[in-house]
Amino acid sequence: MGEAYSAVADDGTAIYWNPGAILNTKGASISLMQASLFGDINYQFLGYATPVGDNSAFGFGVQRLTAGTIKETDSSGVETGASSSPSDIAGSLGYAHKAGGWSIGATAKYISSKITDSATAFAADFGLLSPKLLADKFRLSLVAQNIGSKIKFDTAGDALPLNVKLGSALNFSNKFIAALDLNFPNDNAPYAAAGCEYRINPEGRWQFAGRAGYNTRASGDIKGLSGISLGLGVVISQLSIDYAFIPYGDLGNTQRISLGISFGGSESPKQRTSSEPAEQPEPKIHPETPKAQNTAAQGNITQLLKDLQDESWETRKEAAFELGKTHDPQAVDPLIEKLNDENEQVSGMAARALGQIGDARAVQPLIEALGDASAYVRASAAKGLGNLGDKHAIAPLKKVLRDEDASVKKAASNALQNLRNK
């Protein structure tokens, strides 16, 4: 994506792109990357991020750059017979916390560089990531990288490559995202990075992605095709594999391949319970004519259906919860639509509400929701199917018993028990 990733990162790579973004990870995530650059130059990266409680996250990363073997020469250019293997390595430790909807993160870094002699430096990265804006579709980021000491091999020190970037990401849909980063380095001219990704089957266990990007950093400095990047990715359950091809004109082509592994990503039963609206006692019904009661009920349904389309995901979730208690069939189709809501909390509540209403139209959509990327939605769909009591759900629920998430397996087991008892 042209390195336009500071507002997009949601896995172990966030420790590199934006320390504030490590809060985007839904569970523990490991990322490994190998890049073959020019000549014998190679670059490796290892990153890890995991949530710590509801509003914090922790991460660490290791970067290593090697340049092969270089023969040493004297001041006149004559080989001395000795050789060296230049390399750089950096270790990062980061923490992020959410405050007022903003994700605020910082990373401490240790840097070691070796040519013939070695030198070290210490630095820090700081990052901000905004809450989701514009109906949960848009995000902004601000990152400052490599704020720290000079790296000194002899008597003079060299400043680290300080960079400040402004980033943004726009989700046009759950399939298509576009991003833009503006970079302001202290040792070069400002440059822009832009990229996009289109994802096929974004809610399934198998997902495919195509990516493209453009980076202006090398514009005018390199002859030939440069600046563009093309990539492909595949997700298989909790495993992701990505490949990128980046030409650098006369310097040659570079390739990168990465592997990502996620662990968990679902909410604990305690968290899900605390985030759902509390069960309300049934209101006392005062003596009214049937017509008055029907009019009041119809007005309530109309408002709830309107709230189901609200920009706030909390309002949509509350509406889904209340619609489930009405048992009104006219809520079925709108709730089915919300199974694909951008927010997993809304989708999960819609699944549970459909189970409460008990309409057969919801059976197949809930079966399809068993393959959702969110463990919370899968568990909610299983619970909904158990309440519906339709025997067509037995075979799909048995398959879900092999789900990697414990809460999903438990929900499927309970649902199958309910079906056997009906």
Residue, then its C-alpha position, 0 to 999 in steps of 0.5 A: m500500500g505504498e507504506a501508507y499504513s499509520a492509520v490502518a495497522d491492526d496487527g503486530t506491525a503496528i509497533y513500527w507504523n504507529p505505536g498508538a495503533i497497537l490498540n487496533t489488535k483484537g487479540a495477540s498478534i505476531s508478524l514476521m517479514q523478510a525483504s530482499l532488497f538490492g544486492d545482498i541487502n536483506y531486512q527482517f522484522l518481528g512484531y508482536a502486539t496484544p491488548v492489556g485490559d479494555n483500554s491498553a495494549f502492549g507490543f514489541g518489535v525487532q528490526r534487522l538489516t544486513a548488507g552482506t560482506i564488504k572487502e576492506t580497502d586502505s586509503s588508496g583503495v587497495e584491498t587489505g585482505a580483511s572484510s566486514s559485514p555491516s548490519d543494523i539492529a533495533g529493538s522496540l518496546g511499546y505501550a498504548h492507552k485509550a483516552g477520550g476515544w483517542s489511542i495514544g502510544a509510545t515506543a522506546k527503541y534501542i539501536s545498534s549499528k555496525i560497520t567495522d566498529s559499532a555504535t548505539a543510540f536510544a530513541a522513541d516513537f510517539g503515535l496518535l490514532s483518532p476514534k472512528l469518524l464519519a459513521d465509523k469509516f474514517r480515521l486520522s493518525l499522527v506519528a513522530q519517529n526516531i526522537g532521540s540521541k545521535i549515533k556516534f562511531d567516532t568523535a562526531g555523531d549523526a542524527l537519527p532520521l527523525n520523521v513526522k507523519l500525518g495519516s488517514a484511512l477511509n473504509f469505503s466498505n468492509k471490502f475496500i479501504a484507501a489510505l494516505d500518509l504525508n511524511f516530513p523527514n528531517d534529512n530529506a524532502p517531504y513525501a507522500a504515500a498512498g495506497c488501497e486494498y480490496r478484500i474478497n470474502p472479508e467476513g469469511r475464514w478464507q479471505f483474499a486481498g489485492r493491494a496497490g500503492y505509490n510512494t513519492r520518496a524516490s521520485g526524480d532520484i531514480k531512473g526507471l519505474s519506481g514508487i509503485s508497489l503491488g501486493l497480494g494477501v491471503v487469510i486462512s482463519q488466524l493465519s495471514i500471508d502477504y507478498a509485495f513487489i516494489p521496483y526501484g528503477d535502475l537499482g532493481n526490484t525488491q520483494r517482501i513476504s510476511l507471515g501474520i498469526s493472530f491468537g484469540g480476538s474475541e471478547s471474554p464472556k464477562q466483557r460481552t455481558s458488561s457491554e450489553p444493555a442490562e435486562q430491564p424489568e417488564p413494564k407494568i401495563h396500565p389498563e388501556t384499550p387494545k387500540a391504545q396499546n397497539t398504537a403505543a407498541q407500533g410507535n415504539i417499533t417505528q422508533l427502534l427501527k429508525d434507531l437501528q440505522d443511527e450513526s452511533w453504533e451504541t444506539r444501533k446495538e441498543a435498538a437491536f437489543e430492544l427489538g429482540k424483546t418485542h418479538d415483532p416479525q417486522a424487525v426481522d429483515p432490518l435485523i438480518e441486514k445488521l448482521n453485516d454491520e461495520n461494528e461487531q457489537v451491533s452484528g452480534m446483538a442483531a444475531r441474538a435478537l433474531g433468535q429471540i424473535g423466532d422467525a424462520r427467515a433468520v435461520q439461513p442468515l444466522i448460519e452464514a454468520l457462523g463464518d463471520a471473522s468476529a468470534y463474538v458474532r459467531a458465538s452470537a449467531a450460534k446462540g440465536l440458532g439455538n433459540l430458533g430451534d430449526k433442525h437445519a442448523i444442526a449440521p452447521l453448528k456441529k462444524v462450529l464445534r471445531d472453531e478455534d475460539a472457546s467461547v464460540k465452541k461453547a455457544a455452539s454446544n449449548a445451541l445443539q443441546n437446545l435443539r435436541n431438547k426441542 
